[in-house]
Amino acid sequence: MMAARLKRLCSLSRQVAFDSLFDDEPCRSEIVGLFMAMLELLKLGETHIEQEGIYGEIVLYPGRREDTPEENE
């Protein structure tokens, strides 16, 4: 159910910031549930993510990621 909601959000917009999916003070189970849903969508190829740096913002995009030439080297 959580993965379906997350998939729908990604399909409605070009990108979704992971932290924008939560209320002001999310509980641990909400964070873990959404993170696991995100991992499931990654596994299924329904979405891809980008994050700049270790503590950078996680951004979800619909569909599989297109490889760029510099990533293949």
N, C-alpha and C positions, 0 to 999 in steps of 0.2 A: 504494500500500500504506500509506504513512504517513497519507494523507488518510482512508482507510477506518478506520484505528485511531483517529484523532482524532475522526472523526464518531461512532464507537461510544462513545467516552468522553463526548462531549457529550450523546449521547442517553440515557446511563445516569444522568446527574445533571443538576440544574438549572443548574449552572455549574461551570466548570473554570478554575482559574488557570493561565495559560500556563507560569509558572515551576515549577508542580507537576508538569509532564510530564517533567521532566529528573531525571537522577541528581544527586548532589552536585556533580560537576565535569563538565558536559557538554562534548563537543568542539564545535568551531565547525560542523562539518558536521551534527551532530545539531540544533543550534539553527537553522541555516539550513533544513534539511529540514522541521522542524516548522513553522517560520514560513511556508514556502512552501505547506505543506499547509493551514495556517490560511487563507492568502490564497485558495487554491483553493476551500475550503468557503465562504468569504465570497462569492466570485464566483458560486458555484452556489446561494446562498441557503440552504445547509444549516445555517449558524450565523451569529451576529453577535457582535461584541465590544464591550466598553466599556473605557475607560481614562481615569482621572482624572489629568490633567496629563501633561506630556511624559515624565516618567520613572515614571509611576504603574504599578501592576500591571495587566496585560492579563488580562481575564476573558472567557472564551468561554461563550456561551449557545446552546442549540439553537434552530434555526429562524430565520426572518427577524425583524428588529427591528420592533416596532410603533412607529409615529410617535406622538410626544406633541405636544399643541398648541403648547407653547413652542418646539419644534424646527421647526415649520412657519412661524414668523414671521420 
